[in-house]
Amino acid sequence: MITRFVIVGCLGFVLQLLALWALTSLAGWPWLPATAAAVELAVVHNFVWHEHWTWRDRGEASWTRFARFNGCGFPRSSRMRSPWAC
């Protein structure tokens, strides 16, 4: 299970960097909204892959679990200070 967790995390990291590069270099977005969008894309990617591959034995994914996962991941990944940071 740890191998799957690491693989998903690494793929999410690469996806975030590629999305940030594409949004800033190709699409011309300012760095702050590009960072927020890239982080959110990586969070959604990681949630989907963790739910369906890493932790598939833990039951079906739910919106509640996604909200909890997203609320904890975004502030940490984007280095924002937030009262919701886990």
C-alpha positions in Angstrom: 0.0 0.0 0.0 2.8 2.4 0.7 4.2 1.9 -2.8 0.8 2.9 -4.3 0.6 5.9 -1.9 4.1 7.1 -3.0 3.3 6.6 -6.7 0.1 8.6 -6.5 1.8 11.4 -4.6 4.7 11.6 -7.1 2.3 11.7 -10.0 0.3 14.4 -8.3 3.4 16.4 -7.7 4.5 16.1 -11.4 1.0 17.0 -12.5 1.0 20.1 -10.3 4.3 21.3 -11.7 3.3 20.6 -15.3 -0.1 22.4 -14.8 1.7 25.4 -13.2 4.2 25.6 -16.0 1.4 25.3 -18.7 -0.8 27.9 -17.0 2.0 30.4 -16.5 4.1 29.9 -19.6 1.6 28.8 -22.2 -1.7 30.4 -21.0 -0.1 33.5 -19.6 -1.9 33.3 -16.2 -0.4 35.2 -13.2 1.4 32.9 -10.8 -1.1 33.1 -7.9 -4.2 31.9 -9.7 -2.1 29.4 -11.7 -0.8 28.0 -8.5 -4.2 27.7 -7.0 -5.6 25.9 -10.1 -2.5 23.6 -10.3 -2.8 22.7 -6.6 -6.5 21.9 -6.9 -5.9 19.8 -10.0 -3.3 17.8 -8.1 -5.6 17.4 -5.1 -8.5 16.1 -7.3 -6.0 13.8 -9.1 -4.7 12.4 -5.8 -8.1 11.9 -4.3 -9.4 10.0 -7.3 -6.4 7.7 -7.5 -6.1 7.1 -3.8 -9.8 6.3 -3.5 -9.8 3.9 -6.6 -6.4 2.4 -6.3 -4.5 3.0 -3.1 -7.5 2.6 -0.6 -10.0 0.8 -2.7 -10.7 -1.6 0.2 -12.0 1.3 2.4 -15.4 1.7 0.8 -16.8 3.9 -1.8 -15.7 7.5 -2.2 -18.1 10.2 -1.0 -18.4 13.9 -1.4 -17.9 14.3 2.4 -14.6 12.4 2.2 -13.6 14.5 -0.8 -14.4 17.8 1.0 -12.3 16.6 4.0 -9.5 15.6 1.8 -9.6 18.8 -0.2 -9.9 21.0 2.8 -6.8 19.5 4.4 -4.7 19.2 1.3 -5.1 22.6 -0.4 -3.9 24.9 2.5 -0.8 22.7 3.0 0.0 22.2 -0.6 -0.3 25.9 -1.5 1.6 27.0 1.7 -1.4 29.2 2.6 -2.2 29.9 6.3 -5.7 28.8 6.9 -7.8 28.0 10.0 -8.9 24.9 8.1 -5.4 23.5 7.6 -5.1 20.0 9.1 
